[in-house]
Amino acid sequence: MVAVTLLAVYPLSLLFQGLIAPRTQGWPLLLRSAAFPLVVVPTLTYLLMPLLSRLTRRWLYPARRTHRPAQRTDRRDAQEPTRA
């Protein structure tokens, strides 16, 4: 999921820095710094991440394979020898 998130965040961040940041140069620092998450977070949450999750679902959530359970390597579950 980290790789998919980076695929969504990086281009969106570049787009934001190229299109929106230059228009906010005269804004106070608090408003400029608030603009990025106010644009990026909803765009990621409602548009990009659902789309990318759907597109990469087979890679993110591969089909489970049926296989034999692994054998235990420790012998704690074995019975202790009885003392005579």
N, CA and C atoms as a LAMMPS dump frame, in Angstrom:
ITEM: TIMESTEP
0
ITEM: NUMBER OF ATOMS
252
ITEM: BOX BOUNDS ff ff ff
-5.0000000000000000e+02 5.0000000000000000e+02
-5.0000000000000000e+02 5.0000000000000000e+02
-5.0000000000000000e+02 5.0000000000000000e+02
ITEM: ATOMS id mol type element x y z
1 1 1 N 0.825 -1.19 0
2 1 2 C 0 0 0
3 1 3 C 0.873 1.258 0
4 2 1 N 2.069 1.162 0.546
5 2 2 C 2.972 2.318 0.558
6 2 3 C 3.321 2.719 -0.874
7 3 1 N 3.624 1.742 -1.706
8 3 2 C 3.978 2.035 -3.094
9 3 3 C 2.808 2.672 -3.838
10 4 1 N 1.615 2.18 -3.604
11 4 2 C 0.428 2.734 -4.257
12 4 3 C 0.185 4.158 -3.765
13 5 1 N 0.371 4.395 -2.488
14 5 2 C 0.202 5.734 -1.937
15 5 3 C 1.215 6.704 -2.544
16 6 1 N 2.466 6.257 -2.676
17 6 2 C 3.473 7.108 -3.31
18 6 3 C 3.117 7.398 -4.769
19 7 1 N 2.566 6.412 -5.464
20 7 2 C 2.128 6.636 -6.836
21 7 3 C 1.033 7.692 -6.932
22 8 1 N 0.258 7.836 -5.888
23 8 2 C -0.807 8.835 -5.876
24 8 3 C -0.3 10.187 -5.371
25 9 1 N 0.491 10.189 -4.32
26 9 2 C 0.901 11.442 -3.674
27 9 3 C 1.912 12.217 -4.508
28 10 1 N 2.9 11.543 -5.06
29 10 2 C 3.973 12.25 -5.753
30 10 3 C 3.474 13.073 -6.946
31 11 1 N 2.72 12.474 -7.885
32 11 2 C 2.227 13.299 -9.003
33 11 3 C 1.278 14.408 -8.547
34 12 1 N 0.447 14.112 -7.555
35 12 2 C -0.474 15.132 -7.057
36 12 3 C 0.29 16.275 -6.403
37 13 1 N 1.34 15.95 -5.683
38 13 2 C 2.178 16.975 -5.065
39 13 3 C 2.854 17.843 -6.126
40 14 1 N 3.38 17.21 -7.171
41 14 2 C 3.993 17.976 -8.265
42 14 3 C 2.975 18.896 -8.932
43 15 1 N 1.792 18.372 -9.165
44 15 2 C 0.731 19.166 -9.776
45 15 3 C 0.359 20.352 -8.889
46 16 1 N 0.232 20.102 -7.609
47 16 2 C -0.087 21.169 -6.661
48 16 3 C 0.998 22.242 -6.666
49 17 1 N 2.258 21.806 -6.583
50 17 2 C 3.367 22.766 -6.542
51 17 3 C 3.472 23.566 -7.837
52 18 1 N 3.103 22.963 -8.946
53 18 2 C 3.192 23.663 -10.215
54 18 3 C 2.027 24.584 -10.507
55 19 1 N 0.819 24.197 -10.072
56 19 2 C -0.372 24.962 -10.421
57 19 3 C -0.902 25.861 -9.308
58 20 1 N -0.915 25.374 -8.094
59 20 2 C -1.57 26.112 -7.012
60 20 3 C -0.585 26.938 -6.196
61 21 1 N 0.565 26.371 -5.879
62 21 2 C 1.523 27.088 -5.028
63 21 3 C 1.934 28.45 -5.597
64 22 1 N 2.181 28.588 -6.891
65 22 2 C 2.552 29.913 -7.389
66 22 3 C 1.458 30.965 -7.202
67 23 1 N 0.212 30.53 -7.181
68 23 2 C -0.899 31.479 -7.009
69 23 3 C -1.101 31.893 -5.553
70 24 1 N -0.435 31.201 -4.646
71 24 2 C -0.608 31.506 -3.213
72 24 3 C 0.617 32.21 -2.624
73 25 1 N 1.508 32.719 -3.458
74 25 2 C 2.733 33.355 -2.975
75 25 3 C 2.462 34.519 -2.024
76 26 1 N 1.433 35.292 -2.268
77 26 2 C 1.154 36.45 -1.432
78 26 3 C 0.353 36.139 -0.174
79 27 1 N -0.049 34.911 -0.006
80 27 2 C -0.863 34.538 1.149
81 27 3 C -0.004 34.436 2.402
82 28 1 N -0.603 34.641 3.575
83 28 2 C 0.141 34.406 4.822
84 28 3 C 0.548 32.927 4.931
85 29 1 N 1.607 32.675 5.676
86 29 2 C 2.169 31.326 5.793
87 29 3 C 1.136 30.297 6.24
88 30 1 N 0.319 30.624 7.222
89 30 2 C -0.665 29.653 7.716
90 30 3 C -1.662 29.249 6.629
91 31 1 N -2.099 30.207 5.828
92 31 2 C -3.027 29.867 4.75
93 31 3 C -2.339 29.071 3.649
94 32 1 N -1.108 29.43 3.299
95 32 2 C -0.369 28.688 2.28
96 32 3 C -0.13 27.249 2.716
97 33 1 N 0.261 27.076 3.978
98 33 2 C 0.533 25.72 4.457
99 33 3 C -0.749 24.914 4.635
100 34 1 N -1.873 25.564 4.836
101 34 2 C -3.154 24.855 4.95
102 34 3 C -3.695 24.459 3.585
103 35 1 N -3.319 25.173 2.543
104 35 2 C -3.85 24.896 1.204
105 35 3 C -3.454 23.507 0.72
106 36 1 N -2.223 23.091 0.98
107 36 2 C -1.754 21.792 0.494
108 36 3 C -2.586 20.645 1.049
109 37 1 N -2.697 20.492 2.37
110 37 2 C -3.51 19.357 2.853
111 37 3 C -4.996 19.494 2.532
112 38 1 N -5.503 20.734 2.457
113 38 2 C -6.919 20.9 2.136
114 38 3 C -7.242 20.462 0.705
115 39 1 N -6.278 20.519 -0.172
116 39 2 C -6.485 20.066 -1.544
117 39 3 C -6.088 18.594 -1.699
118 40 1 N -4.939 18.225 -1.162
119 40 2 C -4.372 16.902 -1.416
120 40 3 C -5.127 15.788 -0.681
121 41 1 N -5.427 15.972 0.577
122 41 2 C -6.044 14.89 1.36
123 41 3 C -7.413 14.476 0.812
124 42 1 N -8.334 15.399 0.556
125 42 2 C -9.614 14.944 -0.019
126 42 3 C -9.457 14.333 -1.414
127 43 1 N -8.545 14.878 -2.215
128 43 2 C -8.324 14.326 -3.553
129 43 3 C -7.806 12.899 -3.465
130 44 1 N -6.88 12.657 -2.556
131 44 2 C -6.37 11.302 -2.365
132 44 3 C -7.451 10.379 -1.818
133 45 1 N -8.153 10.836 -0.806
134 45 2 C -9.125 9.995 -0.108
135 45 3 C -10.296 9.595 -0.992
136 46 1 N -10.832 10.542 -1.739
137 46 2 C -12.067 10.268 -2.467
138 46 3 C -11.877 9.972 -3.951
139 47 1 N -10.741 10.338 -4.523
140 47 2 C -10.551 10.11 -5.953
141 47 3 C -9.431 9.123 -6.267
142 48 1 N -8.217 9.464 -5.877
143 48 2 C -7.065 8.693 -6.332
144 48 3 C -6.885 7.349 -5.643
145 49 1 N -6.977 7.304 -4.327
146 49 2 C -6.732 6.035 -3.636
147 49 3 C -7.782 4.972 -3.95
148 50 1 N -9.071 5.303 -4.016
149 50 2 C -10.021 4.255 -4.43
150 50 3 C -9.737 3.741 -5.853
151 51 1 N -9.392 4.651 -6.755
152 51 2 C -9.087 4.244 -8.121
153 51 3 C -7.837 3.374 -8.173
154 52 1 N -6.766 3.815 -7.525
155 52 2 C -5.532 3.034 -7.533
156 52 3 C -5.678 1.714 -6.782
157 53 1 N -6.468 1.694 -5.717
158 53 2 C -6.708 0.441 -4.995
159 53 3 C -7.417 -0.563 -5.897
160 54 1 N -8.391 -0.08 -6.681
161 54 2 C -9.086 -0.964 -7.612
162 54 3 C -8.152 -1.466 -8.708
163 55 1 N -7.327 -0.558 -9.229
164 55 2 C -6.426 -0.938 -10.319
165 55 3 C -5.339 -1.913 -9.868
166 56 1 N -4.931 -1.828 -8.623
167 56 2 C -3.844 -2.678 -8.12
168 56 3 C -4.325 -3.739 -7.141
169 57 1 N -5.615 -4.031 -7.135
170 57 2 C -6.154 -4.952 -6.122
171 57 3 C -5.543 -6.346 -6.211
172 58 1 N -5.242 -6.822 -7.402
173 58 2 C -4.661 -8.169 -7.515
174 58 3 C -3.249 -8.212 -6.958
175 59 1 N -2.557 -7.106 -7.049
176 59 2 C -1.208 -7.035 -6.484
177 59 3 C -1.265 -6.793 -4.975
178 60 1 N -2.19 -5.92 -4.545
179 60 2 C -2.316 -5.623 -3.115
180 60 3 C -2.891 -6.796 -2.327
181 61 1 N -3.88 -7.451 -2.91
182 61 2 C -4.579 -8.541 -2.223
183 61 3 C -4.565 -9.787 -3.093
184 62 1 N -3.429 -10.471 -3.177
185 62 2 C -3.376 -11.659 -4.036
186 62 3 C -4.308 -12.747 -3.515
187 63 1 N -4.769 -13.592 -4.428
188 63 2 C -5.655 -14.693 -4.045
189 63 3 C -4.924 -15.611 -3.079
190 64 1 N -5.63 -16.047 -2.089
191 64 2 C -5.014 -16.95 -1.11
192 64 3 C -4.849 -18.325 -1.739
193 65 1 N -3.716 -18.894 -1.51
194 65 2 C -3.459 -20.241 -2.007
195 65 3 C -3.692 -21.213 -0.876
196 66 1 N -4.273 -22.331 -1.215
197 66 2 C -4.467 -23.346 -0.189
198 66 3 C -3.179 -24.147 -0.083
199 67 1 N -2.719 -24.282 1.105
200 67 2 C -1.483 -25.038 1.328
201 67 3 C -1.553 -25.696 2.69
202 68 1 N -0.649 -26.584 2.887
203 68 2 C -0.568 -27.312 4.133
204 68 3 C -0.019 -26.394 5.213
205 69 1 N -0.576 -26.414 6.413
206 69 2 C -0.041 -25.578 7.482
207 69 3 C 1.41 -25.948 7.795
208 70 1 N 2.177 -24.963 8.17
209 70 2 C 3.582 -25.214 8.507
210 70 3 C 3.673 -26.088 9.752
211 71 1 N 4.683 -26.934 9.775
212 71 2 C 4.881 -27.784 10.943
213 71 3 C 5.593 -26.989 12.013
214 72 1 N 5.233 -27.287 13.228
215 72 2 C 5.88 -26.607 14.349
216 72 3 C 7.302 -27.124 14.503
217 73 1 N 8.195 -26.215 14.794
218 73 2 C 9.586 -26.616 14.979
219 73 3 C 9.937 -26.768 16.453
220 74 1 N 9.165 -26.13 17.302
221 74 2 C 9.444 -26.315 18.731
222 74 3 C 8.651 -27.51 19.238
223 75 1 N 9.096 -28.104 20.267
224 75 2 C 8.453 -29.316 20.769
225 75 3 C 7.731 -29.053 22.078
226 76 1 N 7.338 -27.824 22.315
227 76 2 C 6.622 -27.521 23.555
228 76 3 C 5.287 -28.235 23.63
229 77 1 N 4.694 -28.496 22.465
230 77 2 C 3.39 -29.136 22.469
231 77 3 C 3.506 -30.662 22.69
232 78 1 N 4.695 -31.207 22.598
233 78 2 C 4.877 -32.643 22.837
234 78 3 C 4.773 -32.93 24.334
235 79 1 N 4.326 -34.128 24.649
236 79 2 C 4.19 -34.47 26.076
237 79 3 C 5.552 -34.654 26.702
238 80 1 N 5.633 -34.231 27.935
239 80 2 C 6.867 -34.428 28.703
240 80 3 C 6.966 -35.913 29.077
241 81 1 N 8.155 -36.471 29.13
242 81 2 C 8.27 -37.858 29.569
243 81 3 C 7.805 -38.003 31.03
244 82 1 N 7.112 -39.066 31.301
245 82 2 C 6.631 -39.277 32.659
246 82 3 C 7.742 -39.838 33.531
247 83 1 N 7.75 -39.399 34.776
248 83 2 C 8.787 -39.893 35.704
249 83 3 C 8.261 -41.141 36.396
250 84 1 N 9.123 -42.072 36.532
251 84 2 C 8.732 -43.324 37.161
252 84 3 C 8.943 -43.312 38.651
